Amino acid sequence: MVERFSKKALIYSSTTLGSRIISTVFNFYYVKIFLDKYHMNQTWFQLSQFIFAIWNAVNDPWFGYLQDTAVDGWISVRRKCILYGAVPWAVSFLIPWFPWADYVGGSNGFICFIQGLSALCLFDTFFTFCLLAHCALMTEYGESDSERLMMVKYMGIAGIIGTSSVFVTDYFSDGLTNYYIFQGICLILGAISLIFFVITGKYANTRYDMSENQSVPAGSYWALTKDIFRNKNFLCFVAMNFLQELHITYIMSFAKIFTEQLIPADELSTGSRSVLLGALMVITQVAVVAVSPFVHLISLYKMEMATFYLKIVLGLVMYFSGAGQTVWYMIFLIADL
């Protein structure tokens, strides 16, 4: 008999749903908000992106190594990493949407820079910290292949549902025209995501959970950190991850701006653009779920290489076809994301 419902998979995929809800909105809007709404100076903006790109490349393997090598204390318990990181992660999601000063006419540029850099680095820090623990939790929480397979299916569904947050946000805020509505929606999304994070953090108990009373000497973390930064594999991975994250962050952050520039306003109305961009995020997740069963047939490495070549070909096609090619533009973004 095929299992149709799994409580474990539902609890585990709650973090995926919460993550998709806020990370999709964050990546999709923060560039447009700081450039078009807050009028951040280009020099400050580029500097914040550069600092963030370095931090983003370093913290992924660093946090992963710390969580994998910790032998006691709460940081060694995957669900507690999610539980304790849930609130700061949800709060960091709200940082970009509420200006710290009056940015009219590009004033208070340095404060705008600090707000932008804080938003990027803090959101990515807790995003990485919680999701690294979430990924590792699957092997501990799912005790059989069938349970893990069910978790993967639930995660796919959660990803599809979560990415629809862009459509909801863009539609009801009328493409950021009603900014107060946008802010209100972000508050609601942050609260909803926090609930989903806590569900996983509280109820995804495993036999590997350890006592909270155990502690790790502060010096041991510094020793681990020094070992990490001396490891050649770590440095190679950081370099590769830097380029990959730079590309993904760039295309996600500028997708809305690209759409406005490449597709004429007389071809697509504001409402149609909202539907297009919202559907794009959902279609991307559906495509990932659709091709996932074929990964084991050709190997993940070959599939990754194939997508890299496909991106290059579609990029050239998009470049030579020019603006106004809505179909090619959608195909390019789906493949690139």
N, C-alpha and C positions, 0 to 999 in steps of 0.2 A: 504493500500500500504506500503511495507517494504522500509524503508529508506536505500538507498545504499551508500550514501555519507553524511558525517557530518563534516562541517567546524570546529565546536567546538571540536569534537573528534580528528581531524587532528592537531589542534593547541595544544591541551592538550598532545597528544601522542608524540609531537616533542621532549619534554624533555626526554621521555622514550627512544627514538631513540638515541638522543645525549648521554645520560647516558650509554646505552649499548655499544655504539661504543668505548668509552674511558675506561670505568670501566672493560670491559672484557679484553681488551689489557693490562691494568695496572696490574690487578690481575694475568694475565697469564704469564707475562714476568718479573716482577720486581725482583722476587727471583733469577731467572736464570741470569739476568743482573748483580746483585750485587755479586752473588757468583761465577759465571763462567767468567763473563766479567771483573768486577772490582776487583775480588779476595778479597772480604771483609772477614776479620777475623771472624771465627765462634763465638767467644765471643762477638764481637761488633754486629754481626748479631742477635744473640740470645737476647742481651740486647735491641736492637731496636725493635724486635718483642714483647718482654715483655712490654715495655713502650707503644707501639702502641696498644696492646691488651687491656690494662687498659683504655687508652684514647678512644678507639673504643667502649668499653662497656659503658663508662660514657656519651659520647657526644650524643648518640641516644636519651635517655629519657630526657636529660638536654635540648637540643635544642627543642625537641618536647614540653616540658613543657613551655619553654620561649615563643615559638610561639603561643601556645594555650592560655596562660594567658595574653599576651600583649593586652592592650585595645586601644592603639593608637601608632602612629609612623609607619615607613615603615615596621618594623618587624612583625606588625600585618596583613600586606597585603601579601597574599601567593605569588602572581605573582611577587611582588617586591623582595621578598626573592630570587626567582629564577633569576630575572633580575640582581640584584646586586651581586649575588653569581656566575653568569655565567663566567665572565672573570677570577677571581681567581681560579675557579674550572678548567677551561680549561688550564690555565697556570700551575697549580700544577700537571696536568697530564704529562707535559713535563719535570718535574724536574729529574726523574730517568734516562732519556735516554741520557743526556748530562753531562759527568763527570766534576766535579768541580776541579779536579786535575789529575795528572798522577798517575794512580793506578797500573802501571806495577809492577809485582812481589809482590803485596800486600803492596806497599808503600802508605804513607799518609792515614793510616788506620782510624785515628780519623776523618779526613775530609770526608772519605767515609761513616763513621758511621753517621755523622751529615747530609750528603746528603740523606742517606737512611731513617733516622728518619724523616727528614723534608718532604721528599716525601710522606711517609706513613701518617703522621699525618695531613699534609695540604690537601692532596687529600681526605682523609676520612672526614675531617672537612667540606669541602665544598660539598662533596658528600652527607653527612648526612643533612646538613643545607638546601640544595636545594631540595632533594628528600622528606624530611619530609613535606616541604611546598607543594610540588607537590602532595603528597598523600592526604593531607588535602584539596587541591584545588578542588579535584574532587567533593566533596559534595557541594561546593559553586558554581562551574562553571557549573556542570551538574544539572539542575533544575528539572529533572524528571528521573524516573527509566530507561526509554528508552534511554535517553541521556547518562546516566552513563554506561549502558550496552554497548552502542556503543563505549564509551571511552575505556572500558575494552578490547573489540575486537581489536580496533586500537592499544592499548598498546601491546597486544599479537603479532600482526603483526610487530610492531616496534621492539619488543624484538628479534624476529627471525631475522629481517634484521640487527639489530645492532650487534648481536653476530657474524655475519659473518666477522666482522672486524679482528678477529683472523686469519681466513683462508687467507684473503687478505694479512695481514701483514706477516704471516709465509711463504706464497707461494712466494711473490715477494722478500722477503729478504733471501730466500733460507734457512729458519730455523736459522736466525740471522747471517748467513755466510757473507752476504753483509750488514754490520752494518750501513753504511751511507744511504743506501736505507731504512733501518728500521727507522732511525732517520727522514728521509724525510717523510715517510708515517705517522709517529706519528705527525709531524707538520701539515700535511693535515687533519688527523683525529681530532686533537685538534681544528682546525679552523672550520671544518664541525660541530662538536658538539656544538661549541659556537653559531653558527648560529641557530641551533635547540633550544638551551636554550633561546636565545633572542626572538624567535618566541612566545614561551609560555609566557615569562616574559613581553612582550609588548602587546600581543593581548588577553590574557586570562582574560579580565576584568569581574568583577562580581559586583553585587549590594552591596557587603560587602567592596569594596575598600574604603579606607579612605584618607583624605587629607595628602599630604606629609608635610604640614606645622606643623602638630601635632608632638609633641615630648614627649619622656618619660624621666623623671629624671633619671640620672645615678644610684642614690641610689636604685631605685625601682628594677632594675635588680639584684643588689647584694642581696637585701632582698628576691627576688624570688629564687635566687640561694641557699641561706641558707635554705629556706623552703624545696627546692627540696632534698638537701642532708640529711635532717632530716626525710624524709618520708620513712617509712619502706617498702612500696610497691615499691618505687623507688630503694631501696637497693636490694630487692629480684629480681627485674627485671634486674638490672645491673649484678647480679651474673649469672642469666640464660643467659642473652645476651652475657656475656663474654665467656661462654663455647660454645654457638652457633656460635658466630663470630670467635672464635679461630678455630673451626672445619672447617668452610666454608673457611676461609682465608688460612688455611693449605692445604686443598685439591686443591683449585684453584691455589695457588702459586706454588705447587710442581707437578701439573699435567703433565707438559712438562718433568720434570726431571724423574718422575715415568715412563712415557712412554718410555723414552730412556733406562731406566734400566730394565724394565720388558718385553719389546718386543725387541728381538734381531734385530741387524741391518741387518742381512741377510734375515730376514723375511719381514721387511718393509723398503723401501728406505726413504731418507729424504723427497722426494716429497710426498710419500704415508703417511708419518707421518703428514705432514702439512695438507693434506686432511682429515686424521683421526681426528686430534685435532680440525680443523675448523668445521668439520661435527658434532663432539661431542657437541660443544657449541650450534649449531643450533638445533640438535635433542633434547637437554635438554629443550630448550624453546618450541619446538613443543609439547613435552610431557606434559609440564605444561599447555599449552593452551588446549590440548586434554582432560586432566582430570578435568579441572576447572568446566565444567558443572555438574560434579557429586559431587562437594563439598557439595552442599546444601542437598544432599540425605543422606550423612552419617556424616555430620558436619565436620568443619575444624579441630577441636581438634582430632577426631578419625582418620582423614586422616594423621595428623601430627604424631600421635603415631604409626600408621601403617608404615609410612615411616621410623621412627626411628628403628623399629624392622626389617624392610627390610634391612636397612643399616647394621645392626649387622650380619644378616644371610649372606648377600652377601660378607661382609668383611671376615667372616670365610671361605666361599667358595673360595674367592680369595686367602686367605692366604694358604690354604691347596692345592690349585691347582697349585701354584707356578708361575714362570715366563713363558712367552711365550704364555699365554692363552689370545689371543687378544679379542675373543668374550666375555669371562667373564670379562675382564678388562673394555671393553666398557660398558657392562651392569652395572657393579659396579659404574663407574664414572657417568653414566646417572642418576642412582638412588641417588647417593650421592650428586650430584650437584643440 
